[in-house]
Amino acid sequence: MKLAFVGKGGSGKTTLASLFARHAVAEGHRVMAMDADINQHLGAALGLDPADAASHPVLADHLHDLKTHLRGTNPLIPENGAMLKTTPPGPGSRLLTVDDDNPVFSRAFSDVGGVRFAATGGFDTDDLGVSCYHSKVGAVELILNHMIDAPEDFVVVDMVAGAEAFASGMFTRFDRTYLVCEPTLRSVGVFEQYRSYAADYDVRIAVVGNKVEDEADADFLREHVGENLVAVMGRSGYVKAAERGRVGPIADLEPDNLAAVERVRGLALETPKDWTKFTAQAHEFHARAAKSWGDEKTGFDLSTQIVTDYVLGPHLLD
């Protein structure tokens, strides 16, 4: 299952993404986690030493090699220059799995407590005034577009904050989107905005309340998000210690909070996969990108890369 963790900056989405990933590993799942936020903190939240997290390889540095690997022998993609972040796979493309063994993954991913982790790379001083952060996230979008994940595998993505996720079609690349929401008007406002933007794309959104101190906080969230609220997390000494660099075993998380993370896992397992929708939306956003800027930039008619009857799914691994 492909899962996005989104929310207002500071809401705790990175914390929830890391807790979910570590809990899923403890429950026996294969888990891949990618940090696609402009503030790169997921590695440290998973348990990487901050210095190691800061020097960790980044996907943005391997985008060329990733494109070379993924296009394989697909005749519709003659060169890397004809490949956008939205480019869908077709006959001859190489597909990915959560435990895939390929040169790019071996260089960009590492094992962090059983989680297969990669970061996109943060926004640095060389990018100021000349670069868009969303171009770095292109590696994650390409991976998601070519990923054949089993129902009990988890691909966890810590997304950019708030509505910035809608700067590309990546918001449609997930089986379930978890919006982490504090009991504040500003935070539920992000939920309303996200739900509004995603309304036409059958995006499955579930809300996880965070920093919920009492029943009044929980009632506030129920009033504003209704049945979308699937779990609530209280204030946590375990999380506070982790934010100070002491990441303990996931089993030490407070019982009520661990139960909330388990409800998030349970909902993910109940979510049906829809490969037809996933493929159709990939084709839609690639056609949009090609028409609006891709064709002109690359000099290719990129719409020809769309093979309508090439539907992604586990049958292609056979």
ABEGO torsion letter per residue (X at the ends): XBBBBBEBBGAGAAAAAAAAAAAAAAAGBBBBBBBABABBAAAAAAGBBAAAAAABBBAAAAAAAAAAAAAEABAABABAAABBAABBBBBGBBBBBAABBBAAAAAABBBBGGBBBBBAEBBBAAABGABBAAAAAAAAAAAAAABBBBAABBBBBBBBBEAAAAABAAAAABABBBBBBBBBAAAAAAAAAAAAAAAAAGBBBBBBBBGBABAAAAAAAAAAAEAABABBBBBBAAAAAAAAGBBBBAAABBAAAAAAAAAAAAAAAABBBBAAAAAAAAAAAAAAAAAAAAAAAAGBBAAAABBAABBBEAAAAX
